[in-house]
Amino acid sequence: MNRRRFCQSSLAAAVAAALPATRSFAALLRPLTQVASDISAITGDGAEVTLKQTAVQELANGLRGNLLLPGSEAYESARRIMNPTIDKHPALIVQAAGPADVMDAVNFAGQENLLVAVKCGGHSAPGKSTCDKGMMIDLSLLRSVRVDPIARTATVAGGSLLGELDHEAMAHGLVTTAGTVSHTGVGGLTLGGGFGRIARKYGLSLDNVRSLDIITADGQFRRASADENPELYWGLRGGGGNFGVVTSFEFQLHPMDRNVLSATFIFPMSEAKSVLRFMGEYAANAPDEMHVGGGVVANQGEDPIVVIGIVYCGQHNKAEALLAPIRTAGTVVMESIRVVDYVGLQKSGDTDDPRANGSYMKTGFIGGITSKLADDIVDTFESHPDRSTLVVFQQSGGAIGRIAADATAFAHRDSGYNMLSIIDWPMGTDASQHVKYIKEQWKSLEPHVNGFYANDLFLESQDDIDKNYRGNFPRLLALKNKYDPTNLFRLNTNVRPTA
């Protein structure tokens, strides 16, 4: 007997001896999930379907990860997403531990024509990462980041969170654009676009993707890059989750000083219109190393204020000259200028208790902050003691805008900002009045908008979704017809197939 077999058999014997007589070593190898009965589910079109107990058990037995069913604590934890107002119950959840598990899940869902949701970080504001009575593919076990400091690349598992990428890359003095909240999932953010504090310098997250591994709707593994499946590579960068489940990303990294400058200037609400106009003019001339954000903010129980927020990743000795004009925008009631750790800054927007507050938002791309837009924001803005309201701007331009609109599936290269109107309120209070306010306010703001960010999209009209892809829509439709002709992956900014 060789040494390995001896060790294995000895271990088995020792474990068996320690177990009660009613149990055996083989019992330890039984799947964690025992499927007791058939399961009621729905198809992508909403039709009722019955999943046979034997088929679901076979799926569970073949997984390295977990199959979770209603009634378990693990299921209750996994089914939840960041927005607590969305409370859905999948028929089953596959927690994939690797690409093979994703393949099994996709094949099973395809055979049964199930409604499918894919959850990475669970940040989908409209709730696209969960569903009622379908299958959720949960990628929370599929997390790892490996940095090659010589090639300046990062290989990132599809369920990873942005903070993990920031942490590992910055340990080598390297970085790539990775959102603004560290517990956001890398998959959803990147496939739809990927804004961030350094995107004007280094481009969107999707602009830094060198290759992707994906399980498409037919259950097949494919790699997409400039050299391999180049058309799919094009479509994945901006086409969202329309084509499958991405299990791995390779990102290009860039050298950057870990210490960046963060500045905040607060002005009184009485000067909001003039400050917003100033911000629009100032931001239009900002260097690529600077991100100019902010807007009008009224935190719950507090008076509204106007904020200009700066993140600058350039040379610190140039910062004072760049920031000085902001003090002329109005009456500065608070000023903070600090050199901060970039990884720490990326965590500064994290929520310790994300399920304490419900939220709703409307978003859209704008060319700039015009006088009319400033007037409309201030004239429709309301603060209330029982909720927080915000109209804020996430700057684009710079490197983002120097890429052709058809170079990737992300078409909105001409935008100056993503404008977000957001409201949140304590859970347990009536949400309808808050949602009604944002919808009414948005009627005044929407005429300024030219397109929408797919990752934030609450659009319900298929025609509006198709138009939002602009001239890239025909290529995306051809890709959808090729890789997902049955629309298995429809819980996204959906390209509806015509095949």
C-alpha atoms as one frame of an Amber mdcrd trajectory, in Angstrom:
protein
   0.000   0.000   0.000   1.426   3.369  -0.930   1.777   6.155   1.624  -1.127
   8.272   0.356  -3.552   5.337   0.320  -2.380   4.285   3.787  -3.005   7.754
   5.183  -6.425   7.909   3.568  -7.501   4.499   4.814  -6.118   5.144   8.296
  -7.958   8.448   8.507 -11.182   6.783   7.395 -10.795   4.073   9.986 -10.087
   6.564  12.758 -13.123   8.663  11.873 -15.344   5.591  11.599 -14.227   4.372
  15.012 -15.086   7.711  16.567 -18.612   7.731  15.132 -21.665   6.195  16.797
 -22.659   2.800  15.453 -25.611   4.292  13.637 -23.358   6.471  11.513 -20.592
   5.663   9.069 -17.772   7.449   7.335 -19.785   7.366   4.116 -22.502   9.353
   5.864 -20.109  12.274   6.124 -19.909  12.356   2.353 -23.636  12.746   1.836
 -24.624  16.126   0.418 -25.467  18.826   2.920 -28.818  19.387   1.217 -31.364
  16.596   1.254 -34.156  17.374  -1.185 -37.317  16.036   0.449 -39.875  16.640
  -2.287 -40.595  18.130  -5.672 -40.146  21.920  -5.868 -42.553  24.432  -7.378
 -40.770  27.026  -9.540 -41.363  29.297 -12.519 -39.855  29.640 -15.963 -38.422
  32.817 -17.397 -41.808  33.542 -18.963 -43.553  33.115 -15.612 -45.118  29.719
 -16.228 -45.395  27.313 -13.313 -43.082  24.316 -13.419 -42.407  21.421 -11.048
 -38.793  20.452 -10.409 -38.572  16.744  -9.659 -36.988  15.806  -6.346 -34.593
  13.356  -7.994 -33.365  15.952 -10.493 -32.772  18.606  -7.823 -31.027  16.062
  -5.603 -28.773  15.112  -8.491 -27.900  18.783  -8.939 -27.096  19.078  -5.218
 -24.976  15.917  -5.241 -22.828  17.212  -8.078 -21.958  20.563  -6.551 -18.740
  21.391  -4.755 -20.588  24.381  -3.346 -24.059  24.408  -1.818 -27.638  23.984
  -2.890 -29.826  26.036  -0.571 -33.572  25.563  -0.176 -36.205  27.549   1.732
 -36.296  26.863   5.444 -32.587  27.008   6.196 -30.669  29.885   7.774 -28.144
  29.736   4.930 -30.947  30.200   2.405 -32.363  33.171   4.305 -28.969  34.843
   4.359 -28.139  34.139   0.719 -31.469  35.247  -0.748 -31.190  38.795   0.588
 -29.692  41.644  -1.384 -28.526  45.088  -0.303 -31.827  46.893  -0.913 -34.125
  45.642   1.877 -37.276  46.825   0.127 -36.757  43.949  -2.304 -37.716  40.756
  -0.488 -37.860  37.829  -2.887 -37.721  34.072  -2.427 -35.996  31.961  -5.091
 -37.134  28.366  -5.397 -33.507  27.287  -5.018 -30.101  28.900  -4.653 -26.888
  27.475  -6.067 -23.850  28.766  -4.182 -21.192  28.010  -6.744 -17.697  27.203
  -5.476 -16.157  27.267  -8.938 -16.864  27.430 -12.677 -17.937  23.774 -12.776
 -20.733  24.519 -10.301 -21.826  27.458 -12.442 -21.906  25.165 -15.477 -24.086
  22.669 -13.585 -26.437  25.424 -12.435 -26.763  26.966 -15.891 -27.332  23.575
 -17.525 -30.015  22.699 -14.985 -31.720  26.066 -15.366 -31.591  25.773 -19.150
 -33.088  22.290 -19.152 -35.965  23.440 -16.967 -36.196  26.900 -18.621 -36.039
  28.467 -15.157 -36.073  32.137 -14.303 -32.446  32.883 -13.368 -30.904  35.621
 -11.230 -27.158  36.016 -10.717 -25.938  37.533  -7.456 -22.410  38.781  -6.884
 -22.397  41.563  -4.284 -26.170  42.020  -4.283 -25.954  45.741  -5.053 -28.411
  45.765  -7.950 -30.614  48.703  -6.997 -33.630  47.466  -9.004 -33.195  43.963
  -7.527 -32.061  42.124 -10.642 -29.815  39.811  -8.594 -32.740  37.970  -7.015
 -36.106  36.569  -8.053 -39.253  34.878  -6.825 -39.561  31.113  -7.505 -36.628
  30.957  -9.910 -32.978  29.971  -9.462 -30.477  32.336  -7.877 -26.852  31.634
  -8.784 -24.949  33.051  -5.818 -21.255  33.736  -6.465 -20.345  34.673  -2.877
 -18.088  31.591  -2.537 -16.266  32.417  -5.758 -13.886  35.069  -4.436 -10.164
  35.500  -4.957  -7.735  38.071  -6.356  -4.278  37.246  -7.712  -2.008  40.120
  -8.718   0.924  39.805 -11.109   2.999  42.898 -10.259   5.347  42.313 -13.197
   2.655  42.123 -15.863   0.537  44.607 -13.873  -2.567  42.476 -14.070  -5.085
  41.121 -11.583  -7.022  37.892 -12.041 -10.269  38.247 -10.117 -12.835  35.528
  -9.456 -16.330  36.447 -10.611 -17.899  36.738  -7.149 -15.207  38.965  -5.671
 -15.895  42.306  -4.050 -14.203  45.510  -5.154 -12.464  46.021  -1.823 -10.601
  42.764  -2.323  -9.289  43.982  -5.678  -8.269  47.364  -4.248  -6.531  45.760
  -1.270  -4.476  43.266  -3.255  -3.553  45.632  -6.091  -2.523  48.574  -3.891
  -0.221  46.295  -1.905   1.946  46.477  -5.043   1.342  50.179  -5.708  -1.106
  49.298  -8.484  -4.743  50.143  -9.101  -7.615  49.930 -11.522 -11.002  51.655
 -11.502 -13.227  49.826  -9.023 -16.333  51.738  -8.033 -16.790  53.755  -4.837
 -18.133  51.180  -2.342 -15.848  48.305  -1.375 -18.548  45.678  -0.849 -19.882
  46.047  -4.415 -19.524  42.941  -6.574 -16.942  43.137  -9.328 -19.143  41.334
 -11.853 -22.203  43.543 -12.020 -20.208  46.760 -11.781 -17.738  45.842 -14.522
 -20.109  44.328 -17.069 -22.358  47.394 -17.003 -19.627  50.045 -16.972 -17.752
  50.660 -13.757 -17.402  54.281 -12.688 -15.086  55.245  -9.848 -12.980  57.936
  -8.262 -10.098  57.388 -10.694 -12.075  56.589 -13.876 -11.252  59.937 -15.488
  -7.577  58.964 -15.287  -7.739  55.231 -16.047 -11.110  54.694 -17.759 -14.106
  52.647 -16.686 -13.675  49.273 -15.048 -14.678  47.624 -18.317 -12.027  49.627
 -20.183  -9.409  47.843 -18.083 -10.659  44.299 -18.710  -8.181  42.248 -20.743
 -10.082  38.967 -20.719 -13.080  37.246 -19.163 -14.073  33.630 -18.505 -17.795
  33.079 -18.949 -20.328  30.278 -18.776 -22.806  31.133 -21.521 -26.465  30.137
 -21.636 -25.671  26.798 -23.302 -23.593  25.818 -20.255 -20.309  26.085 -22.145
 -17.102  27.658 -20.841 -15.707  30.378 -23.067 -12.866  32.855 -22.806 -13.338
  36.287 -24.303 -10.498  38.651 -25.151  -9.207  40.716 -28.048  -7.809  37.515
 -29.557 -10.361  34.909 -28.484 -14.086  35.376 -29.124 -13.439  39.094 -29.764
 -17.071  39.938 -30.556 -18.216  38.451 -27.246 -15.404  40.375 -25.556 -16.801
  43.544 -27.112 -20.345  42.804 -25.938 -19.478  41.805 -22.384 -17.944  45.233
 -21.811 -21.178  47.147 -21.444 -23.760  44.492 -22.311 -24.177  43.501 -18.670
 -25.252  39.983 -17.713 -27.051  39.294 -20.978 -24.799  36.480 -22.167 -23.962
  34.369 -19.136 -22.126  34.210 -15.831 -18.582  35.573 -15.767 -16.432  33.465
 -13.468 -13.137  35.332 -13.876 -11.874  38.758 -14.959  -8.356  39.804 -15.907
  -7.790  43.512 -15.272  -5.010  45.795 -16.411  -3.460  47.589 -13.422  -1.737
  50.978 -13.283   0.902  52.435 -10.954  -0.539  54.981  -8.535   0.521  56.564
  -5.257  -1.439  54.989  -2.439  -1.998  58.419  -0.873  -4.583  60.565  -2.663
  -6.054  63.925  -1.795  -9.666  64.107  -0.659 -11.365  67.504  -0.279 -14.878
  68.483   0.780 -16.432  71.947   0.603 -19.892  72.601   2.054 -22.079  75.593
   1.180 -25.480  76.757   2.480 -28.617  75.651   0.662 -29.500  79.308   0.065
 -26.613  79.440  -2.440 -27.375  76.092  -4.066 -28.163  77.342  -7.563 -25.023
  79.436  -7.928 -22.797  76.749  -6.371 -24.152  74.081  -8.716 -23.535  76.359
 -11.704 -19.985  76.939 -10.498 -19.435  73.210 -10.074 -20.471  72.571 -13.652
 -18.045  75.181 -15.013 -15.218  74.141 -12.711 -15.550  70.422 -13.432 -15.501
  70.983 -17.175 -11.881  72.194 -16.884 -10.653  69.673 -14.304  -7.593  67.538
 -15.137  -7.967  63.800 -15.601  -6.447  63.178 -12.172  -9.353  64.994 -10.511
 -12.861  63.736  -9.870 -15.412  66.451  -9.073 -18.573  65.179  -7.425 -21.175
  66.344  -4.953 -24.610  67.885  -5.170 -27.503  68.761  -2.875 -27.854  66.597
   0.229 -30.346  66.500   3.112 -29.582  63.748   5.575 -32.418  62.529   7.741
 -33.274  65.146  10.362 -30.697  67.640   9.064 -30.912  70.834   7.031 -30.013
  70.531   3.338 -26.559  71.556   2.184 -24.594  71.810  -1.052 -21.411  69.740
  -1.321 -18.486  69.820  -3.712 -16.303  66.775  -3.226 -12.890  66.273  -4.821
 -10.623  63.267  -5.181  -7.248  64.052  -6.720  -4.720  61.342  -7.605  -2.143
  63.705  -9.132   0.893  65.411  -7.624  -0.023  66.823  -4.226   2.034  69.983
  -4.677  -0.336  71.022  -7.470  -3.486  70.505  -5.424  -3.763  73.872  -3.667
  -3.735  75.839  -6.913  -6.397  73.518  -8.344  -8.634  73.735  -5.278  -8.381
  77.468  -4.578 -11.113  78.518  -7.063 -13.694  76.422  -5.199 -13.585  78.880
  -2.319 -14.995  81.525  -4.670 -18.110  79.476  -5.392 -19.950  80.846  -2.370
 -19.910  80.918   1.413 -17.830  77.952   2.560 -19.330  76.769   5.852 -17.026
  73.771   6.137 -13.807  72.799   4.397 -11.775  69.625   4.707  -8.636  68.805
   2.721  -6.808  65.610   3.626  -4.280  63.203   2.205  -5.832  59.778   2.689
  -5.121  56.149   1.957  -6.879  55.221  -1.289  -8.029  51.812  -0.048  -9.469
  53.454   3.059 -11.201  56.074   0.932 -12.777  53.339  -1.149 -14.301  51.918
   2.062 -15.600  55.287   3.269 -18.943  54.855   1.536 -19.561  51.367   2.912
 -22.704  50.749   4.923 -22.371  48.825   8.177 -26.091  48.070   8.292 -27.264
  48.242   4.665 -30.627  46.683   5.414 -31.677  49.311   7.947 -32.909  51.723
   5.297 -35.021  51.314   2.215 -34.043  53.255  -0.883 -35.178  54.245  -4.339
 -33.463  56.252  -7.030 -33.605  57.615 -10.537 -30.467  58.175 -12.586 -29.404
  59.450 -15.980 -26.446  60.763 -17.937 -26.125  64.504 -18.490 -23.708  66.509
 -20.597 -23.063  69.057 -17.860 -24.664  71.071 -15.071 -26.497  73.857 -16.838
 -28.204  76.844 -15.232 -31.618  75.388 -16.040 -30.712  72.056 -14.465 -29.449
  73.802 -11.319 -32.731  75.710 -11.109 -34.826  72.567 -11.577 -32.891  70.632
  -8.934 -33.226  73.312  -6.281 -36.845  74.154  -7.098 -37.953  70.514  -6.730
 -35.708  69.510  -3.839 -37.420  68.699  -0.537 -36.024  67.660   2.830 -38.048
  65.809   5.436 -37.233  64.712   8.993 -38.040  61.053   8.281 -35.885  60.499
   5.217 -32.662  61.434   3.415 -32.808  63.007  -0.027 -29.949  63.604  -2.427
 -29.337  64.814  -5.952 -25.694  64.058  -6.622 -23.312  63.860  -9.555 -20.695
  61.262 -10.468 -18.284  62.817 -12.935 -17.209  61.093 -16.121 -15.254  62.578
 -19.024 -11.473  62.418 -19.147 -10.196  59.022 -20.271 -13.749  57.674 -20.368
 -14.739  60.099 -23.108 -11.687  59.532 -25.275 -12.802  56.019 -26.205 -15.078
  55.655 -29.220 -18.744  54.942 -28.499 -18.572  51.703 -30.490 -15.221  50.474
 -29.139 -17.102  48.597 -26.401 -20.810  47.969 -25.870 -20.893  50.878 -23.403
 -22.163  53.692 -25.617 -22.381  56.726 -23.316 -18.871  58.082 -23.781 -20.115
  61.641 -24.257 -21.609  62.085 -20.795 -20.225  64.632 -18.354 -21.931  63.142
 -15.304 -24.174  60.405 -14.084 -26.870  62.275 -12.136 -28.559  60.381  -9.301
 -31.690  61.378  -7.422 -31.845  59.175  -4.324 -34.107  58.820  -1.351 -33.815
  56.489   1.639 -35.920  55.975   4.718 -35.938  53.780   7.839 -37.416  50.344
   7.220 -40.812  49.907   8.772 -42.155  53.232   7.523 -44.434  53.731   4.522
 -42.285  53.696   1.384 -44.943  54.801  -1.088 -44.755  58.520  -0.301 -40.971
  58.544  -0.705 -41.013  56.724  -4.031 -43.801  59.020  -5.234 -41.680  62.088
  -4.408 -38.687  60.910  -6.458 -40.868  59.990  -9.413 -42.529  63.394  -9.353
 -39.216  65.213  -8.970 -37.699  63.215 -11.813 -40.290  64.556 -14.230 -38.502
  67.918 -13.958 -34.993  66.450 -14.180 -35.447  63.834 -16.892 -35.589  66.351
 -19.776 -31.915  67.100 -19.014 -30.973  63.425 -19.331 -29.516  61.713 -22.374
 -29.358  58.002 -21.594 -29.141  55.928 -18.448 -26.508  53.927 -16.596 -27.393
  50.261 -17.069 -26.280  49.281 -13.560 -28.820  51.656 -11.985 -31.610  51.205
 -14.481 -35.217  51.079 -13.277 -36.590  51.330 -16.831 -39.512  49.040 -17.582
 -40.050  49.861 -21.256 -38.202  47.492 -23.583 -38.105  50.200 -26.218 -36.337
  52.576 -23.802 -33.824  49.849 -22.921 -33.078  49.112 -26.580 -32.607  52.810
 -27.330 -30.270  53.174 -24.363 -27.717  50.950 -26.101 -27.740  53.478 -28.958
 -25.915  52.428 -32.123 -24.458  49.400 -30.369 -27.832  47.693 -30.050 -27.766
  45.730 -33.356 -24.421  44.103 -32.465 -25.678  43.289 -28.977 -28.840  41.757
 -30.390 -26.785  39.556 -32.722 -24.702  38.403 -29.761 -27.820  37.702 -27.694
 -29.314  35.656 -30.515 -26.093  33.652 -30.733 -25.281  33.049 -27.066 -28.666
  33.240 -25.324 -31.457  32.752 -27.873 -33.968  31.630 -25.192 -33.264  34.667
 -22.964 -32.223  32.536 -20.006 -30.356  35.574 -18.653 -33.093  38.207 -18.674
 -32.835  39.768 -15.206 -30.592  42.591 -16.394 -30.830  45.551 -18.737 -32.179
  43.003 -21.107 -31.455  42.629 -24.784 -34.459  40.551 -25.815 -33.489  37.940
 -28.437 -35.303  37.618 -31.747 -33.821  34.282 -32.815
